Amino acid sequence: MFNPQAHSANLAPRKPLYAQLYVQVLAAITLGIALGHFYPEIGESLKPLGDAFIKLVKMIIAPVIFLTVATGIAGMNDLQKVGRVAGKAMVYFVTFSTLALIVGLIVANVVQPGAGLNIDPASLDIQAVNTYAAKAHEQSVTGFLMNIIPSTIVGAFAEGDILQVLFFSVLFGIALAMVGEKGTPVLSLLQALIAPIFKLVSILMKAAPIGAFGAMAFTIGKYGIGSVVNLAMLVATFYLTAFLFVFGVLGAVCRYNGFSIFSLIRYIKEELLLVLG
């Protein structure tokens, strides 16, 4: 269990407000709105900035998942304990994912946040829409479970399919734990890779203001300043849903385990503020 008091005592000197990444992101969003409103053509041309940042984030997700999951499982010598933890984690995931879906469906049907966007369907990426529609139509329980298994190991990472990467990571971690001492050099290598990978994440996150600036400038330039109101409604609905789930459902879980959800939020405050930005 974490200790917020001990954590606070070891914090580095606080950065000035302008150096906080979430403040930079919020400032970039404001500038992007202004540019898109006053110079819409320039705003539309900045779409690649947002797209590039999203691709950078997607690029790093698979390695982070693989390294953290594989080393975490391989470091547990008691595979029976791994099995028990995995079983509990699966039950937790299914139960609370279902509760999250229920909360989201209730809020979305009551608020209907996208009702006023009135976006012309002709302006959307038809190919992307058709792809999602086809997947949703063809999806079944069997198909979903089969899709978790990658055709090749490299393919899972190349396509960036998170469930496939997670599936392989779990199996690889278990195999690494089962080989014992022979797997120690491999485990040491993977553990050594964690530090530079997370440093890379830190470097990529510094580009978040640029990505936010480009994405917001494009949105306002293409759809107009009026879209911000509807977009704000959508974002507000999202945070309302998150608030209900975090303080209602996860708050109860925290109380059951003997600590306060507010203590946890204070502990990860900087990360939450970055996500908010």
Steps between C-alpha positions, in 0.01 A plus 500: 500500500632842412586758763403853385687663790828324419450577132445870568813519715715377210356725231740701285483881515173616347523633144370850425149503360606583143732197498218258586415291195124514556515883514691502171238272346213722615681808364559322168130410477407865556742615230372230265141621547603859425700406191226275363239773551688793350700310237294188416701402193824499698324311782384226262854462369628417851314169519825301451629631835218333690517184288877475549470522878233229507727275292789566740284392794381187318860419411608473864194328654584145391861499632387647834232232543733219402784602728288574808278191473770251398752611764230522766387142443851361448612657828242298695659165575177342628300425185204386709493850645519639146200288405300619799586863430416459130167339585408777743614762250280349228195493727573860605544610139177339376293618798611860504512534122134394500418754771687769304298417187174521696590840648610627158184383325276659762678838485522500119130426456397761755731783387529414125818711461537466122145607415596854394822443307321481161815394317456444128560125441667589170783666694584181690757238406265252330761224486563522876127501574439199275785312668354550849148421380614176335689391811202574724266305271726195471612490863393204714619348828690228316646747251603734781679222690668369185620850415689515831738234367748665257583336168866576568689654792638775279154566357356576843760773555496624142123547495495642851216271614508549878312181591730290282808664651361442850422135420853434376651693792320283755602177327860614460520608864370161616744316272787716625411419861476127427852470352650623829869593504536458124263790451680735739712672228188564292311635802793724588511633145127578501524669840792709373290605198223638721699811600578624145149415378339705775751778435385491139140534620605808697666648191196432279264658754684830456344511153148491649452881480592495130257216432221668696564830319482340157194288577301790646600741221383246242169433680411870532628584152295225337181494708490855641510652848144381563623142507690579821172532691382156390848358542514646852166332572642171382812540714291609801283189458812286491633650822159470666498131414857461626411687821203271570705188432812607692330634812208258493639164391876533552444700818315202645787269397752730671295509820477120495880480479553745787600829334331808359453572131595861577841387631557308179403802289741724692772239445458504119394866474764602245411214265129579525558868424703403192215281375254783570711733287 
